Structure formats: C-alpha cells, structure tokens
Amino acid sequence: MTHQVHAFEPPERFVAGTVGPPGDRMFFLQARGGGRVVSVALEKVQVSLLAEKLEELLAEAQRRFGVDVPEAPTSQSDNEPLETPVDEEFRVGTLGLAFDVDTATVVIEAIAAGEQDSDADSDDDTVAGLLDEGDEDDDEVDAGLDRLRVRLTPAAARGFIDRARRVVAAGRPPCPLCGQPLDPRGHLCPRHNGYHR
C-alpha cells in the first residue's frame, strides 16, 4: 500500500486551528502552498505539546548553533480561520521535530496514526523532539504511513507557536476548584462531591 507525503517546503501558511464550539472542538493542523491545502486532525494535547516542544527546539538551536530566533512573531499575527472546506486527510498519531542546520529551518512532520499508535498509553510520546544536524529524514520509521511535512523559518515557527497557544487557550475556562473545563450547562465538580454549583 502506498503512502502519501504532503510536503510544504516552505508553506505559504501553516497554522493550528479548530472547528466547532468550545467543548466540542476538533483540532487541525493546516498547510497551504502551491495551490493546495492539506488539513490533518489531532488532539488538543498534541497541539499544546507541539507548541511546547517547538519552543524548546528553537531555544536549543539558538544555544547550540547561534540561530537568530525572534522573541515574538515578527509579522502580524495570523488570526484568520482555517480555510474551508476543512477536509481531514488523516488523524495524526505522531509528531516529529527536527532542526536542519544547513538551511536554519525547523522541520515538522505529522505522521498518520497507525495500528501501533492505538495501543499507546501516554500522550507525552506523541511529540518527538529531535535536534539533527541536517539529515532529518528517517524513512524507515513509520514507513507506509501518510505524513504532512513542513519546513519553517524560525520566525514562522515562532508565529505558529503563538497562534497554537492562543487556539488551545480559547477553549472552556477551567474550574477554579478542580481545574476541569467548565461546561455552560453546569459543572459536576469533584471538589463538591458532584453537586452542581
């Protein structure tokens, strides 16, 4: 069975976004370039971990290789919604990160969920942070699975991190007592033995 690699090196636009109301949102990564748009579905925790690990990767690239990494997004923040229609190409099982020293770019790879991903216990294993000195391709890992690959400048990566964090934070506010998301229809807080408040 053949697999598809959707490569955008670089994309015209690469963002995290959602479809649906808070509490019932679906999260997507969407890349646009060369007249095509590719959207892949993933979990909220994966978006949050991707932003966190990407931040760590940029800091490490700056420390080890002296790469100029902007502290804040250099261009105007991308607040536009996802491009429609949002057609899911696949559901992400694994996210990989690498830094290409030769081109001073970040490579993000979203790999489709396979049979081995359905047995995974920990969400922490969904993002692999790699700092590579040029050869970020490992075709033997997850061979046969569809993937989305984007190559970003440090400034574009910083813009992605900023938007991803805003998208994650835009959900339902947490309960001040238990930290679980508040539901507009009512909240069964375990700190109150399940009574509505």
The 8 nearest C-alpha neighbors of each residue, nearest first, counted from 0:
[[1, 2, 143, 144, 3, 142, 145, 113],
 [2, 0, 143, 3, 144, 145, 142, 4],
 [1, 3, 145, 143, 144, 0, 4, 146],
 [2, 4, 145, 5, 146, 1, 144, 143],
 [3, 5, 146, 145, 147, 6, 2, 148],
 [4, 6, 147, 148, 146, 3, 7, 37],
 [7, 5, 148, 4, 149, 147, 8, 146],
 [8, 6, 10, 149, 9, 148, 32, 150],
 [9, 7, 150, 149, 10, 6, 151, 148],
 [8, 10, 7, 150, 151, 149, 11, 32],
 [11, 9, 7, 32, 12, 8, 31, 30],
 [10, 12, 32, 31, 9, 13, 30, 33],
 [13, 11, 31, 10, 30, 14, 32, 29],
 [14, 12, 30, 29, 10, 31, 11, 159],
 [15, 13, 29, 28, 159, 16, 12, 30],
 [14, 16, 28, 163, 27, 29, 162, 166],
 [17, 15, 27, 26, 81, 166, 14, 28],
 [18, 16, 26, 25, 27, 24, 19, 15],
 [17, 19, 25, 24, 26, 20, 16, 27],
 [18, 20, 24, 23, 25, 17, 21, 22],
 [19, 21, 23, 24, 22, 18, 170, 17],
 [22, 20, 170, 23, 24, 171, 19, 169],
 [21, 23, 24, 20, 171, 170, 182, 180],
 [22, 24, 21, 20, 19, 25, 18, 170],
 [25, 23, 19, 18, 20, 21, 22, 17],
 [24, 26, 18, 17, 19, 27, 23, 40],
 [27, 25, 17, 41, 40, 16, 42, 43],
 [28, 26, 40, 16, 39, 15, 41, 17],
 [27, 29, 15, 39, 38, 14, 16, 40],
 [28, 30, 38, 14, 37, 13, 27, 15],
 [29, 31, 13, 37, 12, 36, 10, 38],
 [32, 30, 36, 12, 11, 10, 35, 13],
 [31, 33, 11, 10, 34, 35, 7, 36],
 [32, 34, 35, 31, 11, 10, 7, 36],
 [33, 35, 32, 36, 31, 11, 37, 10],
 [36, 34, 32, 33, 31, 37, 30, 7],
 [35, 37, 31, 30, 38, 32, 29, 34],
 [36, 38, 30, 29, 31, 35, 39, 88],
 [39, 37, 29, 87, 28, 88, 86, 27],
 [40, 38, 87, 89, 28, 88, 27, 90],
 [41, 39, 27, 90, 26, 91, 87, 89],
 [40, 42, 91, 26, 90, 27, 45, 39],
 [41, 43, 45, 44, 26, 46, 40, 25],
 [44, 42, 46, 45, 26, 47, 167, 41],
 [43, 45, 47, 42, 46, 48, 122, 49],
 [44, 46, 48, 42, 43, 47, 49, 41],
 [47, 45, 49, 43, 44, 48, 50, 163],
 [46, 48, 44, 50, 45, 49, 51, 43],
 [49, 47, 51, 45, 50, 46, 52, 44],
 [48, 50, 46, 52, 51, 47, 53, 45],
 [49, 51, 160, 53, 47, 48, 52, 54],
 [50, 52, 48, 54, 49, 53, 47, 55],
 [53, 51, 55, 49, 54, 50, 48, 56],
 [54, 52, 56, 50, 55, 51, 49, 57],
 [55, 53, 51, 57, 52, 56, 50, 58],
 [54, 56, 52, 58, 53, 57, 59, 51],
 [55, 57, 53, 59, 58, 54, 52, 60],
 [58, 56, 60, 54, 59, 55, 61, 53],
 [59, 57, 55, 61, 56, 60, 62, 54],
 [58, 60, 62, 56, 61, 57, 63, 55],
 [61, 59, 57, 63, 64, 62, 58, 66],
 [60, 62, 66, 65, 58, 59, 64, 63],
 [61, 63, 59, 60, 65, 64, 58, 66],
 [64, 62, 60, 61, 59, 65, 66, 58],
 [63, 65, 60, 66, 61, 62, 100, 59],
 [66, 64, 61, 62, 63, 67, 60, 68],
 [67, 65, 61, 64, 60, 68, 103, 62],
 [66, 68, 65, 61, 69, 153, 60, 154],
 [67, 69, 153, 66, 70, 61, 154, 57],
 [70, 68, 71, 154, 67, 72, 73, 157],
 [69, 71, 68, 72, 157, 73, 154, 67],
 [72, 70, 69, 73, 157, 158, 161, 154],
 [71, 73, 158, 157, 74, 154, 69, 76],
 [74, 72, 71, 154, 75, 69, 158, 157],
 [75, 73, 72, 76, 158, 154, 77, 155],
 [74, 76, 77, 73, 72, 158, 78, 71],
 [77, 75, 78, 74, 158, 72, 162, 161],
 [76, 78, 79, 75, 162, 158, 14, 159],
 [79, 77, 76, 80, 162, 75, 81, 165],
 [78, 80, 77, 81, 82, 76, 16, 14],
 [81, 79, 82, 78, 16, 17, 83, 77],
 [82, 80, 16, 83, 79, 29, 85, 17],
 [81, 83, 84, 80, 85, 36, 29, 79],
 [84, 82, 85, 81, 86, 80, 36, 38],
 [83, 85, 86, 82, 81, 87, 36, 38],
 [84, 86, 83, 87, 38, 82, 81, 37],
 [87, 85, 84, 38, 88, 37, 83, 39],
 [86, 88, 39, 38, 89, 40, 85, 90],
 [89, 87, 39, 38, 86, 37, 90, 40],
 [88, 90, 39, 87, 111, 40, 91, 145],
 [91, 89, 40, 111, 41, 39, 112, 92],
 [92, 90, 111, 41, 112, 110, 93, 109],
 [112, 91, 93, 111, 110, 116, 90, 125],
 [94, 92, 125, 110, 91, 109, 126, 95],
 [93, 95, 109, 126, 108, 125, 110, 127],
 [96, 94, 127, 108, 126, 107, 128, 109],
 [95, 97, 107, 128, 129, 106, 127, 108],
 [98, 96, 129, 106, 130, 131, 135, 105],
 [97, 99, 105, 130, 131, 104, 100, 106],
 [98, 100, 133, 104, 103, 101, 102, 132],
 [99, 101, 103, 132, 133, 102, 98, 104],
 [102, 100, 99, 103, 133, 132, 104, 98],
 [101, 103, 104, 100, 99, 133, 152, 98],
 [104, 102, 100, 99, 101, 66, 152, 98],
 [105, 103, 152, 99, 102, 151, 98, 150],
 [104, 106, 98, 151, 150, 97, 99, 152],
 [105, 107, 150, 97, 96, 149, 98, 151],
 [108, 106, 96, 149, 148, 95, 150, 105],
 [107, 109, 148, 95, 147, 94, 110, 96],
 [110, 108, 94, 147, 146, 91, 93, 95],
 [111, 109, 146, 93, 91, 92, 145, 94],
 [112, 110, 91, 92, 145, 90, 144, 146],
 [92, 113, 111, 91, 116, 90, 110, 93],
 [112, 114, 116, 115, 111, 92, 117, 144],
 [113, 115, 116, 117, 112, 118, 92, 119],
 [114, 116, 113, 117, 118, 119, 112, 92],
 [117, 115, 119, 113, 118, 114, 112, 92],
 [116, 118, 115, 114, 119, 113, 112, 92],
 [119, 117, 116, 115, 120, 114, 121, 113],
 [120, 118, 116, 117, 121, 115, 122, 124],
 [121, 119, 118, 122, 124, 117, 116, 123],
 [122, 120, 123, 124, 119, 125, 118, 116],
 [121, 123, 124, 125, 120, 44, 45, 119],
 [124, 122, 121, 125, 126, 48, 45, 127],
 [123, 125, 122, 126, 121, 127, 93, 119],
 [126, 124, 93, 122, 123, 94, 127, 92],
 [127, 125, 94, 124, 95, 93, 128, 49],
 [126, 128, 95, 96, 129, 94, 125, 124],
 [129, 127, 96, 126, 52, 95, 97, 130],
 [130, 128, 97, 96, 131, 127, 98, 95],
 [129, 131, 97, 98, 128, 132, 56, 96],
 [132, 130, 98, 133, 97, 129, 135, 99],
 [131, 133, 100, 99, 134, 130, 98, 101],
 [132, 134, 99, 100, 131, 101, 135, 98],
 [135, 133, 136, 132, 131, 99, 137, 97],
 [134, 136, 97, 133, 131, 137, 99, 98],
 [137, 135, 134, 138, 133, 139, 97, 140],
 [136, 138, 139, 140, 135, 134, 141, 142],
 [137, 139, 140, 136, 142, 141, 143, 135],
 [138, 140, 142, 137, 141, 136, 143, 144],
 [139, 141, 142, 138, 137, 143, 136, 144],
 [142, 140, 144, 143, 139, 138, 110, 113],
 [143, 141, 139, 140, 144, 138, 2, 145],
 [142, 144, 2, 141, 1, 145, 0, 3],
 [145, 143, 2, 142, 111, 141, 146, 110],
 [146, 144, 3, 2, 111, 4, 110, 143],
 [147, 145, 110, 4, 109, 111, 5, 148],
 [146, 148, 5, 109, 108, 4, 6, 110],
 [147, 149, 108, 6, 107, 5, 7, 146],
 [150, 148, 7, 107, 8, 106, 6, 9],
 [149, 151, 106, 8, 9, 105, 104, 107],
 [152, 150, 105, 104, 155, 156, 9, 153],
 [151, 153, 104, 155, 154, 156, 105, 103],
 [152, 154, 156, 155, 68, 157, 104, 151],
 [155, 153, 157, 152, 156, 69, 72, 73],
 [154, 156, 158, 152, 157, 153, 151, 159],
 [157, 155, 153, 159, 158, 154, 151, 152],
 [156, 158, 154, 160, 155, 159, 72, 153],
 [159, 157, 72, 155, 161, 156, 160, 162],
 [158, 160, 156, 162, 157, 161, 14, 163],
 [161, 159, 50, 157, 163, 158, 162, 164],
 [162, 160, 158, 164, 159, 163, 157, 165],
 [161, 163, 165, 159, 164, 160, 166, 158],
 [164, 162, 166, 160, 165, 15, 161, 159],
 [163, 165, 167, 161, 162, 166, 168, 160],
 [164, 166, 162, 168, 163, 167, 169, 161],
 [167, 165, 163, 169, 164, 168, 162, 16],
 [166, 168, 164, 165, 169, 163, 170, 47],
 [169, 167, 165, 166, 170, 164, 171, 172],
 [170, 168, 166, 167, 165, 171, 21, 172],
 [171, 169, 21, 168, 167, 172, 22, 166],
 [170, 172, 180, 21, 181, 22, 173, 169],
 [173, 171, 180, 181, 170, 174, 169, 168],
 [174, 172, 180, 178, 179, 181, 175, 171],
 [173, 175, 178, 176, 179, 181, 177, 180],
 [176, 174, 178, 177, 173, 179, 172, 181],
 [177, 175, 174, 178, 190, 188, 179, 173],
 [176, 178, 174, 179, 175, 190, 188, 189],
 [179, 177, 174, 173, 175, 176, 180, 181],
 [178, 180, 173, 174, 177, 181, 188, 172],
 [181, 179, 173, 171, 172, 174, 182, 178],
 [182, 180, 174, 173, 186, 172, 171, 179],
 [181, 183, 185, 184, 186, 180, 171, 22],
 [184, 182, 185, 181, 186, 171, 22, 180],
 [185, 183, 182, 186, 181, 195, 187, 196],
 [186, 184, 182, 183, 195, 187, 181, 196],
 [185, 187, 182, 188, 181, 195, 196, 184],
 [188, 186, 193, 195, 194, 189, 185, 196],
 [187, 189, 193, 190, 191, 186, 177, 194],
 [188, 190, 192, 193, 191, 187, 177, 194],
 [189, 191, 188, 192, 177, 176, 193, 187],
 [192, 190, 189, 193, 188, 194, 187, 195],
 [193, 191, 189, 190, 194, 188, 187, 195],
 [192, 194, 187, 189, 188, 191, 195, 190],
 [193, 195, 191, 192, 187, 196, 188, 189],
 [196, 194, 187, 186, 185, 193, 188, 191],
 [195, 194, 186, 185, 187, 188, 191, 193]]
